[in-house]
Amino acid sequence: MRREERWSTPSDLAEYAFCPRAYHYRLRGEAPTSRSAEAGEAYHARRLSAERWRAEHRSAPWLAVLAGLVAIALAVAWLLR
């Protein structure tokens, strides 16, 4: 049974809340053209770029943690002298 197009299901609302662009593509099939659509495309591009960077630099977070621990150890050593 086909539901009427004027009603939205909870799944539709959840999909729209997560990504309005995906919701629009699923319903209409063409790319939306608006300022918010362009902002969404820019967001997805930034997110994808960050994901790629993290995949290529897996040791970077651990190096940052190590640098923080060294800084804490030096601060404690300086305070205890």
Protein Blocks (a to p, Z undefined) as FASTA:
>chain_A
ZZdfkbccfklmmmmmmommlmmmmmnopacddfklmmmmmmmmmmmmmmmmmmmmmmlm
mmmmmmmmmmmmmmmmmmmZZ
